[in-house]
């Protein structure tokens, strides 16, 4: 293989890589000898970079403590990915020189006939599939946007005229640039796929039961939208976040609503159907008055059994206009429900302005309520307010018997959550077995 080249690490390169004592991942300084040996042995080296720019945003907004925690959790996700998808000899490091980036140096193929260039792109796609949703769910509580890592790759060939460290630095730089390019490419691909989904009405509706908290009789179902199961749009949160990013929220919401009503044909005509809608689409002229009345007659749904759930986390700019639009629905018997009550600071104002027929407690109010005195007092206050405006309280996201019993004791009217049944395309009998457990 020839004599090894002398190599050095210059001071300006060294200061760009440092060891974080709280992070259980190494740096290029600690792993340089192993990386360099692999480079000399194969006469080339390839790497995959995973850039997480949202770490930088979180640090500025929430401070270094939260930043370090998310950095450590991201590291755990990537180490689990390495153990599952890649080889044991591959080297994972963290690079914080320009932006928070993890680098995976790929070990040489065991078989000399294996072409690294033929395999690196499929490896990157497997990595992307494995980590994108995990990274999104990790960062969403802080960023409230679709946080996606930029995943790139590159390969460099040994050049005896150039120091190995410089070649390795260029390798990492090119991989980052590739990641940014692929991220932009994927963004436009997602836009095209979402447009096709809307034009083809490629949405399905699943139904989750809402029960009387005392009798456990089903009083209705919430209609929930899902995109194709083999795409990123299977997650409704991701689907609507992308729609918002691309300016297609109105179009998507309209299709979801129409699909929900079409799918409700098989429901009992006396069963209530809760349909999610955005504040802007309440104003949709094609979905008000006579058109809506005829649609409901066609699908055999009584208007008085329709409840539009308006997400309280979204802005309502003009209450007078919004109430005027709602009147077109209430005139034919449709009821308005406030969704995610307790999630935002403006909830009380909206309740007082709109007088919803139902108020759905946000899942953050419900989770572990049996262990929280403050949450119990907040729910008591919401129940008192609901009675004063002739509204009914629905607690959503109930997962444990203890949560159910606490909410029942407080006097909540209706309940929804995995404890009673998961969303399904065909309504299923609810689970009452938890009562005897």
VENZI-V132730 format. One record per pair of residues at least 24 apart in sequence whose C-alpha atoms are under 7 Angstrom apart, sorted by the first residue. I is the first residue (numbers start at 1). J is the second residue. Records with the same first field share a line. If there is no record, write none. Layout:
I: J / J
//
This chain:
4: 40
7: 163 / 164 / 165
9: 165
16: 96 / 97
17: 95 / 96 / 97
23: 72
25: 93 / 94
26: 93 / 94
27: 93 / 94 / 95
28: 93
38: 107 / 108
42: 108
43: 157 / 158
44: 156 / 157 / 158
45: 106 / 155 / 156 / 157
46: 105 / 106 / 154 / 155 / 156
47: 103 / 104 / 105 / 106 / 153 / 154 / 155
48: 103 / 104 / 105 / 152 / 153 / 154 / 175
49: 101 / 102 / 103 / 104 / 151 / 152 / 153 / 175 / 176
50: 101 / 102 / 103 / 149 / 150 / 151 / 152
51: 100 / 101 / 102 / 149 / 150 / 151
52: 100 / 101 / 149 / 150
53: 99 / 100
54: 147
55: 100
58: 142
145: 241
146: 238 / 241
150: 179 / 180 / 183
151: 179
152: 176 / 178 / 179
153: 178 / 179
191: 246
198: 252 / 255
201: 255
202: 227 / 228
203: 227 / 228 / 256
204: 259
205: 259 / 260 / 263 / 425
206: 423 / 424 / 425
207: 423 / 424 / 425 / 427
208: 421 / 422 / 423 / 424
209: 416 / 421
210: 414 / 415 / 416
211: 414 / 415 / 416
212: 413 / 414 / 415
213: 408 / 413 / 414 / 415
214: 408
219: 271 / 272
220: 271 / 272 / 273
221: 272 / 273 / 274
222: 273 / 274 / 275
223: 260 / 273 / 274 / 275
225: 256
250: 281
253: 277
261: 299
262: 299
265: 299 / 300
269: 300 / 301 / 302
271: 305
272: 305 / 306
273: 305 / 306 / 307
274: 306 / 307 / 308 / 309
275: 307 / 308 / 309
276: 308 / 309 / 310
277: 308 / 309 / 310
278: 310 / 311
279: 310 / 316
282: 325 / 326
283: 325
288: 328 / 329
289: 328
303: 332 / 333 / 334
304: 333 / 334 / 335
305: 334
306: 334 / 335
307: 334 / 335 / 336 / 337
308: 335 / 336 / 337
309: 336 / 337 / 338 / 339
310: 337 / 338 / 339
311: 338 / 339 / 340
312: 338 / 339 / 340 / 341 / 347
313: 343 / 344
323: 354
355: 389
356: 391
357: 391 / 392
358: 391 / 392 / 393
359: 391 / 392 / 393 / 394
360: 393 / 394 / 395 / 396
361: 394 / 395 / 396
362: 396
363: 396 / 397
366: 395 / 397 / 398 / 403
368: 403
369: 403 / 406
370: 402 / 403 / 406
380: 410
383: 412
401: 434
//
